[in-house]
Amino acid sequence: MTNYCQKELENAHAAAADTLATYEVLLAQLDRYDSLENEVKWLSEFSSRKKSLDFAGFIIEDKNGEAIFSFGKHKYKKVTKVLEDEPGYYSWIMQADFPLYTKKVLTQIRLSGLNNAI
């Protein structure tokens, strides 16, 4: 709070004090950063995180809810399209040092694509 409002937070973790502090910090940020808009919808979109399908965030959803890669040479490309065009990419990820849950999610997407092709 001192960074934005030049004062200490009193009664920290009391609901009213925390709410007021949040409001004061937001106002200070809106004053400090010209790129921020004082509009709820804009602030919501600005502050939302990308929806990760795996815990590490290597596979995320695009605005249409499609699984896309968030890293590497296929960044922002649809997972299903990459796996179709470059099947070796799946094998590379499975053999590389990616988290097990990322591999599980990728395998589910791959199997879903194969089942849809039948």
N, C-alpha and C positions, 0 to 999 in steps of 0.2 A: 504494500500500500504506500510505503514511503516513496517508492520510485515514481509514482504517478501523482500522489496527493500531498506529498511533503508532510505527512503526519503518520503517527503510529495507529494501528488498529487497537481500539479498546474493546474489552469484552469479547475477544475472539471466540468463535464457535457458539456464541449466542445467536440465535436465528436472526433477530432484528439487526444486530451489529454486523453480522456477515452479509446480510442482504443490503444494508446501507453501504457497506464498503464495496461490494460488487458494483453497485450503481455508481458510486463516486469514481471508481477506477475506470469503468466503461466511459463515463463522461470525459474523464481526463484523456483516455486513449483517443476518443473521437476528436478532441481538441488538438492533440499532439500529432496525429497521423492524418495527413490530408487525403490519403488513399482510402480511408474508411468512410463509409456512408452511414448516416444516422437513419437507418431504415431497417426494420426488423427482418424482413425477408432477405435483404442483401446480407446483413450480418449473419443470419442463420446459414446461408449458403457459403459465405466466406469461412465460417468457423467449423463447418461440418467436415468430418474426416471422410476419406474415401471408404467405401464399404469393402472391407477385406473379407475374402472368402476363406483365407487361411490366417492363422494367428500372426504370422510374420509379415503379412501384407505383400507377399510376392504375387498373389493372384487377387485381383480386385474386381468390382463390378463397374462397368461404364454407366453412363446416364440411362441406357436402355436396359440395364440389368444383365448385360452379357458379361461373362467372365473374360477378363483381359489380363495380360501380364503387366506388371508394374516395374519391370527391370530389364536390363540387357538389350540385346539387339532386337528383341521383339516387344519392346516397351510400348504399351497402349494398343497392341494388336490382339485380336480375339484369339483366345486359347484354342478353340476348336479349329479355326482356320490355320493356325501355326501347326497344330498336330496333324492336320490333313496335308499341308504343303511340305512339312519338314518332320516326318515321323521320328527321325533320329534325335530331335530336340527333347522328346519325352524320355528317351533312353539316357540322354546326357544328364537331365535333371535327376532321374532316378539313381544314377551312379555318382552324382556330385554330392557335395556337402550341404544339402538343403534339409530343413527340418522335416521330420517324418510326417507331420500333419500337412505340410505343403505337398509332399509326395502323395499323400492319401487323397487330398482334394483334387490334385491333378489327375490321379488315376480314376476318380469318380467321374470327372468331366470327360475323360477319354472313353471310359466304358459307356457313358451315356451317349456319346457321339457314335460309338460303334453300334449300340443297340438301336439308335434312331436310323442308322443306315440299312438295317436289316428289313 
